[in-house]
Amino acid sequence: MPCIVKNKLFSLIIKVFLKIKYIVFGKQIFKQELLIRKALIEKGFKLKKLKIVCDHNLGVNYVNGIKLGIKYPDSFYNKATKLIPSNKSLNYYFNGNTAESGKRSILLKPFQNLKGSKIISSNEGRVQKNKNKFNYDYFKPFAESKFGLCPHQADWEGDLDHMWTYRFIESCFVESIPILFQGAPLGKKFIDGFKYYWDYEVLKDSFNSDDPNYDKEIAKNNRLLAEQMFCLTEEECKLISAT
């Protein structure tokens, strides 16, 4: 069979497969879009009257042409903050995908044996039906942790200046100070204004990684800034309503 015919046949098979997958399983929607939809509903908006466009690579949402960042429902923020204990029992926390392709397991390895470190490899957050649901089992130990490990993916091919992660936002929500990784950093615009540590700072002796110095004031300020940045504000709602 000629190579051209083979390629056309292969392309046709792929198209048919994707069509069947869409019919059987439904459209796969990014968590980003599910979150902002839920956030808008909680603010009283009717989704039928809104045009929502999400750019996952840049971490941007457009609602009727209004440019917004990543947005969480108020209910997520409120539930997360209620889990924050007066005294945190864990030092470091990570719960998420550690597939070899993202090299997260390599980035996280130095933290695995540190005192008070809890690292869980899980794909729970990628399950479509769970993406717009508040995961108590995920957030409770996160809230009990002084620091949140927030690696991106070391082999990410997107715009490096706009690298972002849900985990950074969620870390701030529960007053867990984010730890970023030089091997997979986040974009400067995304983390602007927040206080965080780099992995190399934490791992060196001067930081005292067995009993890290946790600053409650820094954690609180991060939480308040995260609410302002990553939940819909009154001003943003007015702009959307005006459209």
TORKOL-4160 file (C-alpha; in steps of 0.2 Angstrom, whole numbers, padded with zeros to 4 digits, m for minus):
243
<pt num="1" X="0000" Y="0000" Z="0000"/>
<pt num="2" X="0007" Y="0017" Z="m0005"/>
<pt num="3" X="0013" Y="0028" Z="0010"/>
<pt num="4" X="0001" Y="0042" Z="0005"/>
<pt num="5" X="m0014" Y="0030" Z="0006"/>
<pt num="6" X="m0008" Y="0023" Z="0022"/>
<pt num="7" X="m0006" Y="0041" Z="0030"/>
<pt num="8" X="m0024" Y="0045" Z="0024"/>
<pt num="9" X="m0031" Y="0029" Z="0031"/>
<pt num="10" X="m0022" Y="0032" Z="0048"/>
<pt num="11" X="m0029" Y="0050" Z="0048"/>
<pt num="12" X="m0047" Y="0044" Z="0045"/>
<pt num="13" X="m0045" Y="0031" Z="0059"/>
<pt num="14" X="m0040" Y="0045" Z="0071"/>
<pt num="15" X="m0054" Y="0056" Z="0066"/>
<pt num="16" X="m0067" Y="0042" Z="0068"/>
<pt num="17" X="m0059" Y="0037" Z="0085"/>
<pt num="18" X="m0060" Y="0055" Z="0091"/>
<pt num="19" X="m0078" Y="0057" Z="0086"/>
<pt num="20" X="m0083" Y="0041" Z="0094"/>
<pt num="21" X="m0074" Y="0046" Z="0110"/>
<pt num="22" X="m0083" Y="0063" Z="0110"/>
<pt num="23" X="m0100" Y="0055" Z="0108"/>
<pt num="24" X="m0097" Y="0041" Z="0121"/>
<pt num="25" X="m0087" Y="0051" Z="0134"/>
<pt num="26" X="m0092" Y="0069" Z="0131"/>
<pt num="27" X="m0081" Y="0084" Z="0128"/>
<pt num="28" X="m0066" Y="0085" Z="0140"/>
<pt num="29" X="m0066" Y="0102" Z="0148"/>
<pt num="30" X="m0051" Y="0109" Z="0157"/>
<pt num="31" X="m0053" Y="0112" Z="0176"/>
<pt num="32" X="m0049" Y="0130" Z="0173"/>
<pt num="33" X="m0066" Y="0132" Z="0163"/>
<pt num="34" X="m0076" Y="0122" Z="0175"/>
<pt num="35" X="m0070" Y="0132" Z="0190"/>
<pt num="36" X="m0074" Y="0149" Z="0182"/>
<pt num="37" X="m0091" Y="0142" Z="0177"/>
<pt num="38" X="m0095" Y="0137" Z="0194"/>
<pt num="39" X="m0088" Y="0154" Z="0201"/>
<pt num="40" X="m0099" Y="0164" Z="0189"/>
<pt num="41" X="m0115" Y="0153" Z="0194"/>
<pt num="42" X="m0111" Y="0157" Z="0213"/>
<pt num="43" X="m0111" Y="0175" Z="0208"/>
<pt num="44" X="m0128" Y="0174" Z="0201"/>
<pt num="45" X="m0124" Y="0174" Z="0182"/>
<pt num="46" X="m0133" Y="0164" Z="0169"/>
<pt num="47" X="m0120" Y="0155" Z="0159"/>
<pt num="48" X="m0132" Y="0155" Z="0143"/>
<pt num="49" X="m0129" Y="0174" Z="0143"/>
<pt num="50" X="m0110" Y="0172" Z="0143"/>
<pt num="51" X="m0097" Y="0168" Z="0131"/>
<pt num="52" X="m0083" Y="0160" Z="0140"/>
<pt num="53" X="m0066" Y="0157" Z="0132"/>
<pt num="54" X="m0051" Y="0149" Z="0141"/>
<pt num="55" X="m0033" Y="0150" Z="0136"/>
<pt num="56" X="m0025" Y="0136" Z="0147"/>
<pt num="57" X="m0007" Y="0139" Z="0141"/>
<pt num="58" X="m0008" Y="0157" Z="0147"/>
<pt num="59" X="m0019" Y="0155" Z="0162"/>
<pt num="60" X="m0032" Y="0167" Z="0155"/>
<pt num="61" X="m0051" Y="0167" Z="0154"/>
<pt num="62" X="m0062" Y="0179" Z="0144"/>
<pt num="63" X="m0080" Y="0181" Z="0149"/>
<pt num="64" X="m0090" Y="0192" Z="0136"/>
<pt num="65" X="m0073" Y="0199" Z="0131"/>
<pt num="66" X="m0068" Y="0204" Z="0148"/>
<pt num="67" X="m0050" Y="0197" Z="0152"/>
<pt num="68" X="m0048" Y="0188" Z="0168"/>
<pt num="69" X="m0035" Y="0177" Z="0176"/>
<pt num="70" X="m0038" Y="0160" Z="0184"/>
<pt num="71" X="m0054" Y="0161" Z="0195"/>
<pt num="72" X="m0060" Y="0149" Z="0209"/>
<pt num="73" X="m0078" Y="0148" Z="0216"/>
<pt num="74" X="m0080" Y="0158" Z="0232"/>
<pt num="75" X="m0086" Y="0141" Z="0240"/>
<pt num="76" X="m0069" Y="0133" Z="0236"/>
<pt num="77" X="m0060" Y="0147" Z="0245"/>
<pt num="78" X="m0072" Y="0147" Z="0260"/>
<pt num="79" X="m0071" Y="0129" Z="0262"/>
<pt num="80" X="m0052" Y="0129" Z="0261"/>
<pt num="81" X="m0049" Y="0143" Z="0274"/>
<pt num="82" X="m0061" Y="0134" Z="0286"/>
<pt num="83" X="m0048" Y="0119" Z="0286"/>
<pt num="84" X="m0033" Y="0130" Z="0292"/>
<pt num="85" X="m0028" Y="0124" Z="0309"/>
<pt num="86" X="m0021" Y="0135" Z="0323"/>
<pt num="87" X="m0005" Y="0124" Z="0323"/>
<pt num="88" X="0001" Y="0115" Z="0307"/>
<pt num="89" X="0007" Y="0097" Z="0310"/>
<pt num="90" X="0015" Y="0094" Z="0293"/>
<pt num="91" X="0030" Y="0103" Z="0285"/>
<pt num="92" X="0029" Y="0099" Z="0267"/>
<pt num="93" X="0014" Y="0093" Z="0256"/>
<pt num="94" X="0012" Y="0088" Z="0238"/>
<pt num="95" X="m0003" Y="0078" Z="0231"/>
<pt num="96" X="m0004" Y="0076" Z="0212"/>
<pt num="97" X="0003" Y="0068" Z="0196"/>
<pt num="98" X="0021" Y="0063" Z="0196"/>
<pt num="99" X="0022" Y="0055" Z="0179"/>
<pt num="100" X="0039" Y="0053" Z="0172"/>
<pt num="101" X="0036" Y="0065" Z="0157"/>
<pt num="102" X="0034" Y="0080" Z="0169"/>
<pt num="103" X="0049" Y="0074" Z="0180"/>
<pt num="104" X="0040" Y="0079" Z="0195"/>
<pt num="105" X="0046" Y="0064" Z="0204"/>
<pt num="106" X="0064" Y="0069" Z="0202"/>
<pt num="107" X="0060" Y="0087" Z="0208"/>
<pt num="108" X="0051" Y="0081" Z="0223"/>
<pt num="109" X="0063" Y="0067" Z="0228"/>
<pt num="110" X="0074" Y="0078" Z="0240"/>
<pt num="111" X="0059" Y="0081" Z="0250"/>
<pt num="112" X="0052" Y="0064" Z="0252"/>
<pt num="113" X="0063" Y="0059" Z="0267"/>
<pt num="114" X="0062" Y="0076" Z="0276"/>
<pt num="115" X="0053" Y="0077" Z="0293"/>
<pt num="116" X="0035" Y="0081" Z="0292"/>
<pt num="117" X="0034" Y="0078" Z="0273"/>
<pt num="118" X="0019" Y="0071" Z="0264"/>
<pt num="119" X="0020" Y="0067" Z="0246"/>
<pt num="120" X="0006" Y="0058" Z="0237"/>
<pt num="121" X="0007" Y="0052" Z="0219"/>
<pt num="122" X="m0011" Y="0053" Z="0212"/>
<pt num="123" X="m0021" Y="0057" Z="0197"/>
<pt num="124" X="m0037" Y="0061" Z="0206"/>
<pt num="125" X="m0036" Y="0079" Z="0201"/>
<pt num="126" X="m0037" Y="0074" Z="0182"/>
<pt num="127" X="m0053" Y="0064" Z="0184"/>
<pt num="128" X="m0065" Y="0074" Z="0173"/>
<pt num="129" X="m0080" Y="0072" Z="0185"/>
<pt num="130" X="m0070" Y="0078" Z="0200"/>
<pt num="131" X="m0063" Y="0094" Z="0193"/>
<pt num="132" X="m0076" Y="0106" Z="0199"/>
<pt num="133" X="m0079" Y="0098" Z="0216"/>
<pt num="134" X="m0070" Y="0103" Z="0232"/>
<pt num="135" X="m0059" Y="0088" Z="0237"/>
<pt num="136" X="m0059" Y="0088" Z="0256"/>
<pt num="137" X="m0046" Y="0074" Z="0257"/>
<pt num="138" X="m0034" Y="0084" Z="0246"/>
<pt num="139" X="m0036" Y="0101" Z="0255"/>
<pt num="140" X="m0037" Y="0095" Z="0273"/>
<pt num="141" X="m0018" Y="0089" Z="0274"/>
<pt num="142" X="m0013" Y="0103" Z="0263"/>
<pt num="143" X="m0021" Y="0115" Z="0276"/>
<pt num="144" X="m0011" Y="0106" Z="0290"/>
<pt num="145" X="0005" Y="0109" Z="0280"/>
<pt num="146" X="0017" Y="0124" Z="0283"/>
<pt num="147" X="0023" Y="0123" Z="0265"/>
<pt num="148" X="0016" Y="0118" Z="0249"/>
<pt num="149" X="0027" Y="0110" Z="0235"/>
<pt num="150" X="0023" Y="0118" Z="0219"/>
<pt num="151" X="0033" Y="0111" Z="0204"/>
<pt num="152" X="0027" Y="0114" Z="0187"/>
<pt num="153" X="0032" Y="0101" Z="0173"/>
<pt num="154" X="0051" Y="0102" Z="0169"/>
<pt num="155" X="0047" Y="0097" Z="0150"/>
<pt num="156" X="0033" Y="0110" Z="0148"/>
<pt num="157" X="0033" Y="0117" Z="0130"/>
<pt num="158" X="0021" Y="0131" Z="0133"/>
<pt num="159" X="0025" Y="0150" Z="0136"/>
<pt num="160" X="0038" Y="0149" Z="0150"/>
<pt num="161" X="0034" Y="0167" Z="0155"/>
<pt num="162" X="0016" Y="0162" Z="0159"/>
<pt num="163" X="0019" Y="0145" Z="0168"/>
<pt num="164" X="0006" Y="0143" Z="0181"/>
<pt num="165" X="m0002" Y="0129" Z="0192"/>
<pt num="166" X="m0018" Y="0127" Z="0202"/>
<pt num="167" X="m0007" Y="0120" Z="0216"/>
<pt num="168" X="0001" Y="0137" Z="0220"/>
<pt num="169" X="m0016" Y="0145" Z="0221"/>
<pt num="170" X="m0023" Y="0131" Z="0233"/>
<pt num="171" X="m0007" Y="0132" Z="0243"/>
<pt num="172" X="m0010" Y="0151" Z="0247"/>
<pt num="173" X="m0029" Y="0147" Z="0250"/>
<pt num="174" X="m0024" Y="0136" Z="0265"/>
<pt num="175" X="m0010" Y="0147" Z="0271"/>
<pt num="176" X="0003" Y="0135" Z="0266"/>
<pt num="177" X="0018" Y="0145" Z="0260"/>
<pt num="178" X="0023" Y="0139" Z="0242"/>
<pt num="179" X="0039" Y="0132" Z="0238"/>
<pt num="180" X="0044" Y="0134" Z="0219"/>
<pt num="181" X="0057" Y="0124" Z="0209"/>
<pt num="182" X="0071" Y="0131" Z="0199"/>
<pt num="183" X="0069" Y="0115" Z="0188"/>
<pt num="184" X="0051" Y="0120" Z="0184"/>
<pt num="185" X="0048" Y="0138" Z="0189"/>
<pt num="186" X="0032" Y="0148" Z="0187"/>
<pt num="187" X="0029" Y="0163" Z="0177"/>
<pt num="188" X="0034" Y="0180" Z="0185"/>
<pt num="189" X="0017" Y="0188" Z="0182"/>
<pt num="190" X="0008" Y="0173" Z="0190"/>
<pt num="191" X="0017" Y="0174" Z="0206"/>
<pt num="192" X="0020" Y="0193" Z="0207"/>
<pt num="193" X="0016" Y="0200" Z="0224"/>
<pt num="194" X="0017" Y="0183" Z="0233"/>
<pt num="195" X="0030" Y="0177" Z="0246"/>
<pt num="196" X="0037" Y="0160" Z="0242"/>
<pt num="197" X="0053" Y="0150" Z="0244"/>
<pt num="198" X="0064" Y="0141" Z="0231"/>
<pt num="199" X="0068" Y="0123" Z="0233"/>
<pt num="200" X="0086" Y="0126" Z="0235"/>
<pt num="201" X="0083" Y="0138" Z="0249"/>
<pt num="202" X="0073" Y="0125" Z="0259"/>
<pt num="203" X="0086" Y="0111" Z="0256"/>
<pt num="204" X="0101" Y="0120" Z="0262"/>
<pt num="205" X="0106" Y="0119" Z="0281"/>
<pt num="206" X="0102" Y="0137" Z="0285"/>
<pt num="207" X="0084" Y="0135" Z="0282"/>
<pt num="208" X="0083" Y="0121" Z="0295"/>
<pt num="209" X="0072" Y="0109" Z="0284"/>
<pt num="210" X="0068" Y="0097" Z="0298"/>
<pt num="211" X="0059" Y="0111" Z="0308"/>
<pt num="212" X="0057" Y="0125" Z="0295"/>
<pt num="213" X="0053" Y="0143" Z="0300"/>
<pt num="214" X="0035" Y="0146" Z="0296"/>
<pt num="215" X="0029" Y="0164" Z="0296"/>
<pt num="216" X="0010" Y="0165" Z="0299"/>
<pt num="217" X="0010" Y="0183" Z="0293"/>
<pt num="218" X="0017" Y="0179" Z="0276"/>
<pt num="219" X="0005" Y="0164" Z="0274"/>
<pt num="220" X="m0010" Y="0175" Z="0279"/>
<pt num="221" X="m0005" Y="0189" Z="0267"/>
<pt num="222" X="m0003" Y="0176" Z="0253"/>
<pt num="223" X="m0021" Y="0170" Z="0257"/>
<pt num="224" X="m0028" Y="0187" Z="0256"/>
<pt num="225" X="m0019" Y="0191" Z="0240"/>
<pt num="226" X="m0025" Y="0175" Z="0232"/>
<pt num="227" X="m0043" Y="0178" Z="0236"/>
<pt num="228" X="m0041" Y="0195" Z="0228"/>
<pt num="229" X="m0032" Y="0188" Z="0213"/>
<pt num="230" X="m0041" Y="0171" Z="0210"/>
<pt num="231" X="m0059" Y="0174" Z="0215"/>
<pt num="232" X="m0071" Y="0185" Z="0206"/>
<pt num="233" X="m0071" Y="0202" Z="0213"/>
<pt num="234" X="m0085" Y="0214" Z="0214"/>
<pt num="235" X="m0077" Y="0225" Z="0201"/>
<pt num="236" X="m0075" Y="0211" Z="0189"/>
<pt num="237" X="m0093" Y="0206" Z="0191"/>
<pt num="238" X="m0099" Y="0223" Z="0187"/>
<pt num="239" X="m0088" Y="0223" Z="0171"/>
<pt num="240" X="m0096" Y="0207" Z="0166"/>
<pt num="241" X="m0114" Y="0213" Z="0170"/>
<pt num="242" X="m0111" Y="0228" Z="0160"/>
<pt num="243" X="m0108" Y="0217" Z="0144"/>
